[in-house]
């Protein structure tokens, strides 16, 4: 069963992928892919695997950490 805050995470990810990316480019602010390219260098297969691992870890920590933080407040 989907909990109410799970929908907020899904909508947040969709908004972050599509809407915020366009707004950041319009405001000339670095996007996540540009930041990873600056850190890891020219895109290669190994850098792609590292970027996916970092992104997955960030998403996992966000999904698991926010409800615990919310309960402590």
ROFIKOL-977662 format. One record per residue (C-alpha): residue number from 1; residue in three letters; x, y, z. Coordinates in Angstrom, 2 decimals. Layout:
BEGIN
nr, rest, c1, c2, c3
NUM, ala, X, Y, Z
...
REM end
This chain:
BEGIN
nr, rest, c1, c2, c3
1, unk, 0.00, 0.00, 0.00
2, unk, 1.33, 3.42, -0.94
3, unk, 1.64, 5.84, 1.93
4, unk, 0.89, 9.51, 1.52
5, unk, 4.50, 10.66, 1.78
6, unk, 5.59, 8.12, -0.85
7, unk, 3.59, 10.08, -3.42
8, unk, 5.37, 13.26, -2.38
9, unk, 8.73, 11.57, -3.03
10, unk, 7.61, 10.40, -6.46
11, unk, 6.28, 13.84, -7.39
12, unk, 9.43, 15.47, -6.02
13, unk, 11.67, 13.27, -8.15
14, unk, 9.58, 13.95, -11.27
15, unk, 9.60, 17.71, -10.61
16, unk, 13.34, 17.60, -9.93
17, unk, 14.07, 15.72, -13.13
18, unk, 11.99, 17.77, -15.53
19, unk, 10.92, 21.15, -14.19
20, unk, 13.84, 22.14, -11.96
21, unk, 16.40, 21.10, -14.57
22, unk, 14.92, 23.55, -17.06
23, unk, 14.69, 26.33, -14.49
24, unk, 18.33, 25.83, -13.44
25, unk, 19.51, 25.95, -17.05
26, unk, 17.44, 29.09, -17.62
27, unk, 18.98, 30.76, -14.54
28, unk, 22.45, 29.54, -15.60
29, unk, 22.92, 27.49, -12.40
30, unk, 24.88, 24.23, -12.52
31, unk, 22.69, 21.16, -12.86
32, unk, 23.45, 17.78, -11.31
33, unk, 24.79, 16.30, -14.54
34, unk, 27.11, 19.27, -15.08
35, unk, 28.32, 18.97, -11.49
36, unk, 29.09, 15.26, -11.93
37, unk, 30.92, 16.01, -15.17
38, unk, 33.04, 18.62, -13.39
39, unk, 33.88, 16.18, -10.58
40, unk, 34.39, 12.99, -12.58
41, unk, 35.66, 14.43, -15.87
42, unk, 34.88, 13.26, -19.39
43, unk, 32.00, 10.74, -19.46
44, unk, 33.15, 7.11, -19.70
45, unk, 31.57, 3.82, -18.69
46, unk, 33.36, 3.79, -15.33
47, unk, 32.31, 7.37, -14.60
48, unk, 28.73, 6.45, -15.53
49, unk, 28.73, 3.59, -13.04
50, unk, 30.16, 5.87, -10.34
51, unk, 27.56, 8.56, -11.10
52, unk, 24.69, 6.05, -10.96
53, unk, 26.01, 4.68, -7.66
54, unk, 26.30, 8.16, -6.13
55, unk, 22.84, 9.12, -7.39
56, unk, 21.29, 5.91, -6.10
57, unk, 22.87, 6.39, -2.69
58, unk, 21.62, 9.98, -2.47
59, unk, 18.09, 8.96, -3.43
60, unk, 18.13, 6.05, -0.96
61, unk, 19.40, 8.22, 1.90
62, unk, 16.80, 10.88, 1.11
63, unk, 13.93, 8.39, 1.06
64, unk, 15.05, 6.60, 4.22
65, unk, 16.27, 9.66, 6.12
66, unk, 13.43, 12.15, 5.73
67, unk, 10.73, 10.14, 7.55
68, unk, 13.11, 9.49, 10.48
69, unk, 13.96, 13.18, 10.62
70, unk, 10.29, 14.05, 10.49
71, unk, 9.49, 11.70, 13.41
72, unk, 12.20, 13.22, 15.57
73, unk, 10.75, 16.72, 15.18
REM end
